[in-house]
Amino acid sequence: MDNVGYWCPKCKNNQYETGVFRAAGGFWSKIFDIQSKKFTTVTCTRCRYTEIYQADSSMLGNIFDFFT
């Protein structure tokens, strides 16, 4: 992706990739394997520097995680 608003703080590249991952939040979510925390990543395509941003997680996503 090429965006004039993004500049890598390490190498000044303006091309990046985005991704999403989920992580368990607390004791009970770890026991029942519910990933209650959602994060968005922005990775520079040149030097692979990655920034992580916390995203809003949906209740529907949590219910789906519980049953799978």
C-alpha positions as CSV (number, residue, x, y, z in Angstrom):
1,M,0.0,0.0,0.0
2,D,1.3,3.5,-0.7
3,N,0.0,6.4,1.4
4,V,1.3,9.9,1.4
5,G,0.2,10.2,5.1
6,Y,2.4,7.4,6.4
7,W,6.2,7.7,6.8
8,C,8.2,5.0,8.6
9,P,10.0,6.6,11.6
10,K,13.1,4.3,11.0
11,C,13.8,4.5,7.2
12,K,11.3,7.2,6.0
13,N,9.7,4.8,3.5
14,N,6.0,5.5,2.7
15,Q,4.9,2.0,1.7
16,Y,3.3,-0.3,4.3
17,E,1.2,-3.4,5.0
18,T,-1.5,-3.7,7.5
19,G,-2.6,-6.7,9.6
20,V,-4.8,-7.7,12.5
21,F,-4.3,-10.0,15.4
22,R,-6.1,-10.9,18.6
23,A,-4.8,-11.7,22.1
24,A,-6.3,-13.0,25.3
25,G,-6.9,-10.3,27.9
26,G,-7.2,-11.9,31.3
27,F,-7.4,-15.1,33.4
28,W,-10.8,-16.3,32.3
29,S,-10.3,-15.4,28.6
30,K,-7.1,-17.4,28.7
31,I,-8.9,-20.4,30.3
32,F,-11.7,-20.3,27.7
33,D,-9.4,-19.3,24.9
34,I,-11.3,-16.1,24.1
35,Q,-9.2,-13.4,22.4
36,S,-10.7,-10.3,23.8
37,K,-8.0,-7.8,22.7
38,K,-7.8,-6.8,19.1
39,F,-4.8,-5.0,17.6
40,T,-4.0,-3.5,14.2
41,T,-0.4,-3.6,12.8
42,V,1.3,-1.3,10.3
43,T,4.5,-2.7,8.9
44,C,7.0,-0.8,6.7
45,T,7.7,-2.8,3.5
46,R,11.4,-1.8,3.4
47,C,12.8,-2.3,6.9
48,R,9.8,-4.3,8.5
49,Y,9.4,-1.9,11.4
50,T,6.0,-2.6,12.9
51,E,3.7,-0.3,14.9
52,I,0.8,-1.9,16.9
53,Y,-2.4,-0.1,17.6
54,Q,-5.2,-1.3,19.9
55,A,-8.5,-1.6,18.0
56,D,-12.1,-2.0,19.2
57,S,-13.1,-5.6,19.5
58,S,-16.6,-6.7,18.8
59,M,-18.8,-8.9,21.0
60,L,-19.7,-11.0,18.0
61,G,-16.0,-11.8,17.4
62,N,-15.6,-12.8,21.0
63,I,-18.6,-15.2,20.8
64,F,-17.3,-16.7,17.6
65,D,-13.8,-17.2,19.3
66,F,-15.5,-18.9,22.3
67,F,-17.4,-21.5,20.1
68,T,-14.4,-22.3,17.9
